[in-house]
Amino acid sequence: MSRTKKSWLLQRSEYALYRAVALGARRLSKNGVLRWGDRLGNLARRILGSRDRLAMRNLHETFPEKSDTELRSILDECWRHFGREALLYIRAQDLSFEEIAAQVEFVNAGILEDAVAHGKGVILISAHFGGWEIAGLAVMSLVRNVRTIARPLDNAFLERDLAQIRSRTGAAVLDRKRAAREMMQALSENAVIVLLPDQAVLPREGVLVPFLGRPAWTTPVPAKMAVRRGSTIVFAFCIPHGSEHRLEFGNPILVDQMTGAECEPEALTKRINEVISERIAAQPELWLWMHDRWKGTGTATGESVGVNGE
C-alpha cells in the first residue's frame, strides 16, 4: 500500500522538532535523559490519542484476563519506555562502537559467534521490543559484516540524517522492497542479517500464524532464507536497565539439522513467532503495542475483512 507523501512544510516542521529534541538530549545527564524520556513518552501518549486507543485495544485482546487498570499501567509504562529509548538512541549516535559496547551487557554472545563460525550466514531475529535501535549499534561492535532491512523514512530531511549516521557506523541497510536478492547474496558472504519480523504484512506477502495467541499475517522471508542457505537463526533482545542495556542472545535454530516438516515456511515462521511472543508476554511494557499487528485477519479491532483483506 502506498503512503501519502508528506508536504514539504510538514517535513520541515517534523525535522525542526527532531533537531530541537536531539540537541536537548545530547546536553542531558544520564538521569536527565531518563526523566525527560518519561516526559516525552507521556506527551506522545496525549498527542497520539488514536495510537494510544489502538494499543489499549490490542492489549485487551491479548490479555483478556487483565483488568483495565493493569492494562493502562502497562501501556503508560510502554509510552515512557519509548520516550526514554528515543533519547538514549539519539545520544548513542555520537558514540563509538567501543563506547556503546561499554554501556551494553552482552549475554550469551558466544551463540552469535558460533553461528558466524558455521559459515553459512546468520539471520538475527529481534522485534520492536526494548532497545532494538541500541541493539543494532551494539551488534556491530561484535561483528562487522552486518546488514539490516528498512524502508525509507517518509521525511526526506530525517532520511538524510539517518543516511549520514549509517555511513559513519558502516551499517549496510537494504530497502525491504528490493532486498531479497541482496539478502541472499549477503548470506552467501556469511553476513549477519538483522530482521524484525513482528509487524503486519499484507496477506499476499505472509502466512497466517499465531502471534501472542492470535492469528497474524507474518512474513515467511526469514524462514525461507534460512532454509535455502542453511543459515543459522539466532534471536536477540535488548533489555533496558536504567540508562544502559542488556543484549541477550539465545534460541539458535540450526535449520540444516531439522526435518523437512520443521523447515516448512509456515512451521518455521510459527516457531519464530513463538519465541518473540514469549519474550513480549514476559515484559509487555517493552513492545510496540501502537502498531496494528493483527490487521487483515478479520480479528483486528474495528476490522471486518476477509482472509484476503477485502
N, C-alpha and C positions, 0 to 999 in steps of 0.2 A: 504494500500500500504506500503510495507516495505521500510525502509530508508537505503541508503548506509552507511555502517559503516565507520566512520572516522578513518584515520590512527592514530597510537599512536603519531607520530610526530606532526600531526596537532592538536590533542587534547592537547598535552603538550604546543604547541605554543599559542593556544587559552587561556589555563589556565594561562600561564605566563602573557599574556596581561591583562587578567581579574584581576590578583593579583596586577599588577602594577597600574591599574586604581583604584582598591579598596583602595590600600594604599594611593594614592594621594587624593581620595575623603574624606577619614577619617581625613585628615590633613587640609582640606579647611574650611574656614568660610562659613556661610550660603550664603553670597553674592558671595563668590568664587565658591561655588557649582553651583550657577545659571549661572555664567559667563562661567565656564568650561563645564557645561552641554550644553550650547548653542554651544560651540566649538566642543564638542563631537558629537552632532547631525549634525552639518554642515559637519564634517569629515565623518560620517557614510553615509550621503547623497551622497558624492562623491565616496566613496568606493563601496557602494551598488547601483551602477547605474541601474542594472536591476530591483531592487525593487523600485527605485525611478520612473522609467518609468511605471512600473505596477501601482503604486499608482496614478500617473497622469492620466493614462487611466481610473482607477476606478473613480476618481473624475470627469473626463469629462463625463462619462456615467451617473453618479449620479446627477450632477449639470450642465446639458447642457446649462442652461441659463447664467452661469457664464463665464466670459472671461478667456483666458489663463493666463493673469496677476493675476487675482483674485485667480485662482486655484493654480498657482505657489506660491503665497503668503501663502495660506492655507497650502500647503504641506511643504514649508520651515519651517513654524512655527511648524508643526507637527514633523518634524525631531528634531528641537531644544527641543520641549516638551519632547520627549522620551529620549533625551540626559540628560536633567535635571532630569527626573524621575529615570533614571538608577542610577545616582549618589546619589540621595536622598534615594533610596531604599537600596543602599549599606550602607549608613550611618545609616539607621533605623535598620539594622540588629543587631547593637550593643546596641540598646536602650531597656529598659524595656517596658512592656505594658503601665505603668503609664507615662513614658516619651513620648511614641508615642502618647498616648491619649491627652497629653498636647499640642501637635502640630496639632491636628485634631479637627475641629469644627464639632460636631455631630448635624445633623438637622433631626428632627422627629424620634429620636432614639426610642421613645415610640412605634412606629409602629412595630419595631423588637421585642421589649419586649412583646407587646400584642400577636404577632404571636407565640412566645415561650410559653406564658401562655396558648395558645389554646391547647397545649399538644399533637399535632399530627405531630410534626416536622415542620421545616421551610426550604423552598427552596429559598435561597437568590440569586437572579439573578443580574449579572452585565455584563460587557463587557470589551474588551481590549480597555479601554477608560479612559482617565485621569490617576489618580494614583491608578490603580487597585491593584498593589502589596502592596502599603501602606495601602490600604483599607483592604486587607486580614489580616494584622497585627492589624489594628485598631479595626476590628470587634471582635478579640479575647480579647480586653480589655473590651468589653461589655458583651459577652457571651463566655464561655469557651468550651462548647461542640460543637466544630466547625470541620467540615470535608471539605476538598477541593479535587477536582479532577484534576489530572495532569498526563501527560505521562512522562516517564523518559527522562532526557536530553540525547542528543547524544554525550555528553562529560563526560566520567567517572569521571574525576577529579572535574568538576563543580558539577556533581550529588552528589559526596561525600560531598562537602562543603555544598550543599543545604540540604542534609540529616541531617547534623550537626545542621544547623540553625533551621530546623523544629523540631529536637529533643529538642533543647533549648527552643523553644517557645511553645512546646507541641502541635503543629499542627499535625493533623492526615490527611495524604494525601493518597488518593486511586488512584491506577492506573486505568485510564479510560477504558482500555481494559477489565478489570475484575471487574469493580466496581458495577455492577448492584445489585447483592445480598447484598453487603456490604452497599450500599446506602439505600436500603430498610430497612435493619436492623437498620441503624443509625436513620432513620426517626421514626422507632418504639420506639427508645430510646429518642425521642424528640430532636434530634440533629439539628443543623443548617448546611445545606449542601450548600456550595458556588459553583455556576456554572456560567461559562462564555460561553453561547451558541451562540456567534456571529461569529464563524468561520465555514468554509465549512466542510461538512461531505460527505462521499460517498453517491451516490443516494440510494443505498440499505439500508443505515442506517438512511435516513432522509425523510422529507416531503418537498415538493416544495411550499414554501410560500413567500410572498413579504418581502424583506429586503431593506430598503431605496428605495422603489418603484420598485425594480427589483426582479423577482423570484430567490430564492436562496435555495439550499438544506440545511435544518436546522434540527438539532436533535430534535426529539419529546420527548426525555427522561424526561426533567423537567415536561412537561405536563402529561405524563403517570404516573410518580411517584407521583405527587401531587394528581391526581385523585384517584389513587389506595389507598393512605394512608390518604386522606383527609387533606393533608398538606397545609399550607398557603404559597403562593408565595409572596415574598417581593422583591422589586427592590432597588438596592443601587448603587450610582455613586459617585466617589471620584473626586472632582474638585480641581486642584491645584490653590493656590494663593500665589505667591512668593515661599518661601521655606516651606510653610505649606499647609494644605489641608482642604477641607470641604467635609464631607461624608454625603450625602443626602439619606435618606430612603423614599420610597414612593410607590404608586400604589399597595397596597396589593390586592391580589386576593384570595378570600375565596372560594375554589372550592366546599366545601360542601354546599354552598348557590347558586350554579349555576345550570342551566338546563342541561339536558343530551346533548343537541346540543352544548351548550357552552363548555362542558367538552370533546368533541371530540378532539383527539390529534392534528389534523390539525387546528381546530378552535382556540384552546388554544395556540398552538405554534405561530399562526399568531398574536394573541393578544400580546404575549411576544415580538415578533419581532417589533410590532408597538411601544411599549414603548421604546425599545432600539433605534430604528430608529429615533424616535422623539428627543431623547437626543443627538444623533450624529449629526443630521441635525442642531440643535441649536448651537453646538460648534464642527464643523467638524475637527478642528485642533487638537482635543484631541483623535481622533480614529486612529486605526492602519490600514491605507489605504494600507500599503505594503503587506497585505495578500490577496491572490486570493480568495476572498469571494464568487464569483459567478462561480467558476469552476464547470464543469459537467452539466451546464444548457444549453449549446449551445449559451449563450448570453455573456459569459465571453470574455474579449478582446483577440483576437487572437485564439479563440477556435471554433472548428467546430465538435461538437459531438452530439449524440442522447441523448434522455432523460435518457438512462441507462449508459451514459458516454462511449459509444462505438464509 
